């Protein structure tokens, strides 16, 4: 269940990255996506959490899609993204 934290995580990339990571680790990709999509500025940690979550769930097509979109957005990849 996604909590109503819109006043906090939209503007705080650290909080949003942590929430995405937490939801992914709990296997709740839907809520992770909701936080990810509402975050105004996703950093590499946020992107990597989403990619890793889809890797763990066996969603290879989504992993590739996220990685390519991250490149399209001009986000620099870290070694963990690769």
MODELLER restraints for C-alpha pairs under 7 A, 6 or more apart:
rsr = mdl.restraints
at = mdl.atoms
rsr.add(forms.Gaussian(group=physical.xy_distance, feature=features.Distance(at['CA:2:A'], at['CA:31:A']), mean=5.86, stdev=0.5))
rsr.add(forms.Gaussian(group=physical.xy_distance, feature=features.Distance(at['CA:9:A'], at['CA:15:A']), mean=5.52, stdev=0.5))
rsr.add(forms.Gaussian(group=physical.xy_distance, feature=features.Distance(at['CA:9:A'], at['CA:16:A']), mean=5.02, stdev=0.5))
rsr.add(forms.Gaussian(group=physical.xy_distance, feature=features.Distance(at['CA:9:A'], at['CA:39:A']), mean=6.78, stdev=0.5))
rsr.add(forms.Gaussian(group=physical.xy_distance, feature=features.Distance(at['CA:10:A'], at['CA:38:A']), mean=6.15, stdev=0.5))
rsr.add(forms.Gaussian(group=physical.xy_distance, feature=features.Distance(at['CA:10:A'], at['CA:39:A']), mean=4.75, stdev=0.5))
rsr.add(forms.Gaussian(group=physical.xy_distance, feature=features.Distance(at['CA:10:A'], at['CA:40:A']), mean=5.81, stdev=0.5))
rsr.add(forms.Gaussian(group=physical.xy_distance, feature=features.Distance(at['CA:11:A'], at['CA:40:A']), mean=6.49, stdev=0.5))
rsr.add(forms.Gaussian(group=physical.xy_distance, feature=features.Distance(at['CA:13:A'], at['CA:41:A']), mean=6.42, stdev=0.5))
rsr.add(forms.Gaussian(group=physical.xy_distance, feature=features.Distance(at['CA:13:A'], at['CA:42:A']), mean=6.41, stdev=0.5))
rsr.add(forms.Gaussian(group=physical.xy_distance, feature=features.Distance(at['CA:13:A'], at['CA:43:A']), mean=6.98, stdev=0.5))
rsr.add(forms.Gaussian(group=physical.xy_distance, feature=features.Distance(at['CA:16:A'], at['CA:35:A']), mean=6.48, stdev=0.5))
rsr.add(forms.Gaussian(group=physical.xy_distance, feature=features.Distance(at['CA:16:A'], at['CA:39:A']), mean=6.50, stdev=0.5))
rsr.add(forms.Gaussian(group=physical.xy_distance, feature=features.Distance(at['CA:17:A'], at['CA:45:A']), mean=6.25, stdev=0.5))
rsr.add(forms.Gaussian(group=physical.xy_distance, feature=features.Distance(at['CA:17:A'], at['CA:46:A']), mean=4.62, stdev=0.5))
rsr.add(forms.Gaussian(group=physical.xy_distance, feature=features.Distance(at['CA:20:A'], at['CA:32:A']), mean=4.62, stdev=0.5))
rsr.add(forms.Gaussian(group=physical.xy_distance, feature=features.Distance(at['CA:20:A'], at['CA:35:A']), mean=6.33, stdev=0.5))
rsr.add(forms.Gaussian(group=physical.xy_distance, feature=features.Distance(at['CA:20:A'], at['CA:36:A']), mean=6.50, stdev=0.5))
rsr.add(forms.Gaussian(group=physical.xy_distance, feature=features.Distance(at['CA:20:A'], at['CA:46:A']), mean=6.58, stdev=0.5))
rsr.add(forms.Gaussian(group=physical.xy_distance, feature=features.Distance(at['CA:20:A'], at['CA:49:A']), mean=6.62, stdev=0.5))
rsr.add(forms.Gaussian(group=physical.xy_distance, feature=features.Distance(at['CA:21:A'], at['CA:49:A']), mean=5.39, stdev=0.5))
rsr.add(forms.Gaussian(group=physical.xy_distance, feature=features.Distance(at['CA:23:A'], at['CA:29:A']), mean=6.42, stdev=0.5))
rsr.add(forms.Gaussian(group=physical.xy_distance, feature=features.Distance(at['CA:23:A'], at['CA:31:A']), mean=6.39, stdev=0.5))
rsr.add(forms.Gaussian(group=physical.xy_distance, feature=features.Distance(at['CA:23:A'], at['CA:32:A']), mean=5.21, stdev=0.5))
rsr.add(forms.Gaussian(group=physical.xy_distance, feature=features.Distance(at['CA:24:A'], at['CA:32:A']), mean=6.13, stdev=0.5))
rsr.add(forms.Gaussian(group=physical.xy_distance, feature=features.Distance(at['CA:24:A'], at['CA:53:A']), mean=5.30, stdev=0.5))
rsr.add(forms.Gaussian(group=physical.xy_distance, feature=features.Distance(at['CA:48:A'], at['CA:81:A']), mean=5.82, stdev=0.5))
rsr.add(forms.Gaussian(group=physical.xy_distance, feature=features.Distance(at['CA:51:A'], at['CA:63:A']), mean=5.38, stdev=0.5))
rsr.add(forms.Gaussian(group=physical.xy_distance, feature=features.Distance(at['CA:51:A'], at['CA:66:A']), mean=6.58, stdev=0.5))
rsr.add(forms.Gaussian(group=physical.xy_distance, feature=features.Distance(at['CA:54:A'], at['CA:62:A']), mean=6.64, stdev=0.5))
rsr.add(forms.Gaussian(group=physical.xy_distance, feature=features.Distance(at['CA:54:A'], at['CA:63:A']), mean=5.91, stdev=0.5))
rsr.add(forms.Gaussian(group=physical.xy_distance, feature=features.Distance(at['CA:55:A'], at['CA:63:A']), mean=6.44, stdev=0.5))
